[in-house]
Amino acid sequence: MLAILCGLLPAGARAASRWTPPQQLTWYWQLTGTPKAEPVAATDIDGFDNSSGTVANFHAIGQRMICYIDVGTSENWRPDASQFPATVLGNGNGWPGEQWLDVRQLAVLEPIMTARFEMCQQKGFDAVEPDNMDGYENDTGFPITAADQLAYDTWIAQEVHSLGMAVFQKNDPDQAAQLEPYFDGVIDEQCNQYSECSSYRPYLSAGKPVLNAEYDASLYPSFCAADQAAGIMGALYATALDGSVYEPCFGPSPPLPPISSSPTTGTSGGQVSAPRVRIRSVTATANHVAVAIKLACAGGNSFCAGTIRLAAVARALRAHGRRSRITLLLGETHFRVGVGRTKVILVKVRRKPVKRLSPRKRPSAKRSISAVVTATATDAGGGVAVARRSVQLRLRLPAS
């Protein structure tokens, strides 16, 4: 039996330029509780409630971080709530402690919002999710017009960009065509349930991501088919966005290179814990053309996800009869193992790299090859690790 404990990877350098979100952006959204590290390319969390350390932890596993900030309502529990004068506070929006803002009063709101965006920047976020950008369509208590809202929203985009971060349009499908040139993508809620997804075609045509959250479990997975056909990245969430429900319409992202300069431990959740993914055994399958790797995910993680790679180091014949030492990737695949569980991952051996082995090193019924199994894993605490084990494998590939 093979067993090893993974160690932490050194982190790489953070990208200096503003992030450009890709259209097929895998994502996870959690606004309450300790953020989970799902196997995605970007995670959206509350800007006030999470520290720079939490952001750095997610950067260490290669994830981009989106800063949730409310720009259209006041929230009486925020530390800057006292900065909103009564003259800009309107009707409640249906959520406890929230009141619509008079977005026409830019001289009042702009300094407050700039300070919020600067907080996101200082914590290391890559993008901003500005919530409640559609007051003009609601009973705010103010005569806000579509033009007023458009002026405020475009200012938000320009201000966030000036601070070196990407910015997503939040909802407001009716003005998507006008807002698309200013924003880097969309975060929408329930566009399938309310038949509004087609409004975001300008973003899709521009190659920008449209991220859609649905809350009605009865629509899953049927809404996934519609989202996938349209090029929208959809997922089912709990209305509370507390991490209790997450059913994406897309598969997990492979492990990504670190973004931040160094992994740190945050002061409000997202703490790094050493992943404890173990390689339990490595054996050839009965047909000798694949390798079965048994993994175990130890307690303390909400999941263990990553990539398994099978490689061989050999001498290959080069030009003029010279040989050189090379690493041949024999096969790889992704894995996801539940906490406290074991799972057998099947890695299919590729025929082409095996043929590059020198005849003396090629596997046969009587000969084994030296190979290295590498498991790159992440855990719920934001940790990322690599486990390696050298093995001897006996493979018999069918004759070509």
C-alpha positions, 0 to 999 in steps of 0.5 A: 500500500502506498500512502503519503501526506501532501505538503504546501506548494510555494505560491507564485507571483500575482498578476499585475494587470487588470484581470480580464474574466474569460467567457467560460468562467467557472465560479462559486458564490457565497456571501455568508459563513466561512467561504468554501474553496470549490474547484472553480476559477473564481469565487465571489465573497462579501468584501466587508466580511472577509480579510485580505488573508482570506483573499490571499488564501484563494489566490494561493490555489489559483482562484480569482476573487470577486468582491461583493459590495452593495451600491444601490442600498444602505445596509445598517450593519456595515461599518460605514452606515453612518456616512449615508445622510437621511436625504439619500435613504429611501424605502426598504428593499425587502431585506432587513436593514436595507434601504434604497439609495437615491443614486441621483445624488452622486456628490454624496454617494461617490466618496462612500462607494470609492472608499468601498472599492478601495477597500476591495483593492487593498484586500487584493480582490480581482473584481467587484460585484456591485449589487442593487444596480436596478433601483430605477425599476423598484419602489425606491421612494425617489423618481429615479429614471433609467438615465439616472441609473445608467449614469450611476452604473457607468460611473461605478464601472469606470471607478472600479476600472481606475483602481485596477479591478474588473467589474460585473454588471449585477442584474438590470437586464433591461440596460445590458446593451447600454452597459456592456461596453463598460463592464467585464461580465454579468452576475445575474439572478434567476434569468431563467426563472424570469425569462430574461437570459436573452437580454445578456446576448450583447455580453456573450457576443462580446466574449464576456462571461454571463454568470447566472444564479438560480434558486428554484431547485425544481428548475435544476437541471433543466435550466442548465441545458438552456444556460449551456446552449446560450453560453451562460455559466449557471448554477443552483444556489440557496437563496441565503448564499450560505454555501448550503446548496451549490449545483453548477451546470459546469464541471470543476476547473483543473488546478490553477497556478497560484496568483498571490505572492504568498499564502497567508491565514485570514483573520475571518475564515478561509484559513489554510489547512494542510490538505491530507489527500493520500495515495492509497494504492496504484495498480494496473487494470486487468486489461493493462492499458490503464492505471487504477489509483486509490485516493483517500480524503481525510477528515477536516476537508469539505472535499479534495479535488485536483488532478492525477498525473502519471508520468515516466522518466526515460531516455529517448532516441534523438537525432544522430543516435543521441539519447536524452532524458525526458519526462513522458506524460502517460496520462492524467485526469481530474478527481473529486473525493468526498471528506472521509471517503476513498475513491478509485480514479482510473487513468488511461495510459496514452499509447503515443508517449509509451512508444517513445520509450526506448525498447529496453524500457517499454513495458511488456508482460515480463517487464515493468516501468518506473513511473511517478504518480502526482496528485495535486489537490486543494481543500476547503481551507484554501490549501493546495498541495502536491503528493508524489509517489514513485511506482513500478508498473507492468503494462501491456498495450495492445499492438498497433 
